[in-house]
Amino acid sequence: MLKPQEQGRFAALLRYVRKHPRAIYTLTMGEESVQACYDTCYESDNCLEETDENYEEFYSILFRKADDGSLFEITYHNLSSKVTENGKEVI
């Protein structure tokens, strides 16, 4: 279940990539854009001890870059400013 802070744009992206897992996406982060495809999603955390008051669990979406195959993770913490698929705005 998504946390309240993951609702909105992140939740919309997660739903979209799950419905269109084979699409090629253009993710824009600041001045940089990268083309990538959806790889998987999973629950992650911020690497603190569970007893730490700042411990947090959240969902991650893993993408694979189209040009070199490297993987990168998107969470609600580092959500791209814009995501498109074939010119259609996803978020």
WODAUR-V419126 format. One record per helix or strand of 2 or more residues. SS is the DSSP state (~ for helix, > for strand). FROM is the first residue (numbers start at 1). LEN is the number of residues. If there is no record, write none. Layout:
ss: [SS	SS]
from: [FROM	FROM]
len: [LEN	LEN]
This chain:
ss: [~	~	>	>	>	>	>	>]
from: [4	9	24	32	57	71	82	88]
len: [3	11	6	14	9	4	4	2]
